[in-house]
Amino acid sequence: MDGHENHEISLNDAAAFTARYRQHMGSDQVKGGFFGRDALIAILDQRKLYWHSLLLWT
């Protein structure tokens, strides 16, 4: 993966995914989630650390 992957889906696929989710979710299931900025940056920074470590060992 290079960070430029296409994440588009068709409207029909999106409608099917959300319909299936609504049909199978219970009243006690989580309906959404949130990742704060710091968590997202930490995830993204892992890639920088990985490539930096490769450069140090070559």
LOTI-190045 format. One record per residue: x, z negated, y of N, C-alpha, C, O, CB in turn. Coordinates in steps of 0.05 Angstrom, whole numbers, padded with zeros to 5 digits, always signed. Glycine has a CB too. Example, Ala and Ser with C-alpha at 12.3 -4.5 7.8 and 13.67 -1.06 7.14 Angstrom:
# residues 2
+00264-00156-00114+00246-00156-00090+00264-00156-00066+00285-00169-00066+00226-00181-00089;+00257-00142-00045+00273-00143-00021+00258-00157+00001+00268-00161+00023+00282-00114-00012;
This chain:
# residues 58
+00017+00000-00024+00000+00000+00000+00018+00000+00025+00039-00013+00026-00019-00024+00000;+00009+00014+00045+00025+00016+00069+00010+00007+00094+00021+00009+00116+00033+00045+00073;-00014-00004+00091-00028-00014+00114-00047+00006+00127-00061+00000+00146-00010-00024+00134;-00046+00031+00116-00062+00052+00128-00084+00062+00108-00093+00085+00110-00045+00075+00137;-00091+00045+00089-00111+00052+00069-00138+00057+00082-00146+00044+00102-00113+00031+00047;-00153+00075+00070-00180+00081+00079-00200+00062+00066-00202+00061+00041-00188+00111+00073;-00214+00046+00082-00233+00027+00071-00262+00035+00076-00280+00019+00073-00228+00000+00083;-00266+00060+00082-00293+00070+00087-00308+00073+00061-00297+00080+00041-00292+00097+00103;-00334+00068+00063-00352+00073+00040-00377+00087+00052-00382+00086+00075-00360+00046+00025;-00391+00101+00034-00414+00116+00044-00437+00096+00050-00437+00074+00041-00423+00136+00022;-00455+00106+00066-00479+00090+00073-00495+00083+00048-00505+00060+00045-00497+00105+00093;-00497+00102+00029-00512+00096+00005-00498+00075-00012-00512+00057-00023-00514+00122-00012;-00471+00075-00014-00457+00054-00029-00460+00027-00015-00465+00007-00028-00427+00062-00031;-00458+00027+00011-00461+00002+00026-00489-00010+00022-00492-00034+00018-00456+00006+00056;-00509+00007+00023-00537-00002+00019-00540-00013-00009-00553-00034-00013-00557+00021+00023;-00528+00000-00029-00530-00009-00057-00516-00036-00060-00527-00054-00073-00519+00011-00076;-00492-00039-00048-00477-00064-00050-00493-00087-00038-00495-00109-00050-00450-00062-00037;-00503-00083-00014-00517-00105-00001-00544-00111-00014-00552-00135-00015-00522-00098+00029;-00558-00091-00025-00583-00096-00039-00578-00112-00064-00592-00131-00070-00597-00069-00046;-00557-00105-00079-00550-00119-00104-00542-00148-00097-00550-00167-00112-00527-00106-00118;-00528-00152-00075-00520-00179-00067-00545-00196-00061-00548-00218-00070-00502-00178-00042;-00564-00184-00045-00588-00199-00038-00605-00205-00062-00617-00227-00063-00605-00182-00018;-00606-00187-00082-00622-00192-00106-00611-00215-00123-00626-00229-00136-00623-00167-00123;-00584-00218-00123-00572-00237-00141-00563-00264-00128-00555-00282-00142-00549-00225-00154;-00564-00266-00102-00555-00290-00089-00577-00312-00090-00600-00306-00086-00546-00285-00060;-00569-00336-00096-00587-00358-00096-00589-00371-00068-00572-00365-00051-00580-00379-00117;-00608-00388-00064-00611-00401-00038-00588-00419-00032-00583-00426-00008-00637-00416-00037;-00572-00428-00052-00550-00446-00047-00523-00432-00045-00503-00445-00042-00549-00467-00069;-00523-00405-00047-00498-00390-00046-00488-00386-00017-00504-00385+00001-00501-00363-00060;-00462-00384-00014-00450-00379+00012-00458-00351+00020-00456-00332+00005-00419-00382+00010;-00466-00348+00045-00475-00322+00056-00454-00309+00073-00457-00286+00082-00500-00326+00072;-00433-00323+00078-00412-00311+00095-00387-00329+00095-00387-00350+00082-00421-00307+00124;-00367-00320+00108-00342-00336+00109-00328-00331+00135-00335-00313+00151-00324-00329+00086;-00307-00346+00140-00292-00344+00165-00263-00350+00159-00256-00370+00145-00302-00362+00187;-00245-00333+00168-00216-00338+00167-00206-00339+00196-00209-00319+00210-00201-00316+00150;-00196-00361+00204-00185-00364+00231-00161-00347+00236-00148-00338+00217-00179-00393+00237;-00154-00344+00261-00131-00328+00269-00105-00337+00256-00090-00320+00246-00128-00329+00299;-00100-00363+00256-00076-00373+00244-00073-00366+00215-00051-00359+00205-00074-00403+00248;-00095-00367+00200-00094-00360+00172-00089-00331+00168-00073-00323+00150-00121-00367+00158;-00101-00314+00184-00096-00285+00182-00067-00278+00189-00055-00261+00176-00115-00270+00200;-00057-00290+00210-00029-00285+00218-00010-00294+00196+00009-00280+00190-00023-00299+00245;-00015-00317+00184+00002-00327+00162+00002-00307+00139+00023-00302+00127-00008-00354+00153;-00021-00296+00132-00022-00276+00111-00006-00251+00118+00009-00241+00102-00052-00268+00105;-00010-00241+00143+00004-00217+00152+00034-00222+00154+00050-00204+00148-00007-00208+00179;+00042-00245+00162+00070-00251+00164+00085-00253+00138+00109-00250+00137+00074-00277+00179;+00070-00257+00115+00083-00257+00089+00097-00231+00084+00119-00230+00072+00062-00263+00067;+00085-00209+00092+00097-00183+00087+00124-00181+00103+00143-00170+00092+00078-00160+00096;+00124-00191+00128+00149-00190+00143+00171-00206+00129+00194-00198+00128+00144-00200+00172;+00163-00230+00119+00183-00247+00106+00193-00234+00081+00217-00236+00075+00170-00274+00099;+00176-00221+00066+00184-00207+00042+00205-00185+00048+00226-00184+00035+00160-00194+00028;+00199-00168+00067+00217-00146+00074+00243-00157+00086+00265-00146+00081+00204-00127+00093;+00241-00178+00102+00265-00190+00113+00283-00201+00091+00307-00198+00092+00257-00213+00133;+00271-00214+00071+00287-00225+00049+00300-00203+00033+00323-00206+00023+00270-00242+00030;+00287-00180+00030+00300-00158+00016+00324-00147+00031+00344-00140+00019+00279-00135+00012;+00322-00146+00057+00344-00137+00073+00368-00156+00072+00391-00147+00072+00335-00133+00102;+00363-00181+00070+00384-00201+00068+00400-00199+00042+00423-00205+00041+00374-00229+00072;+00386-00191+00021+00399-00191-00006+00410-00164-00013+00420-00160-00035+00379-00199-00027;+00409-00144+00005+00420-00118-00001+00447-00114+00013+00459-00093+00010+00400-00096+00007;
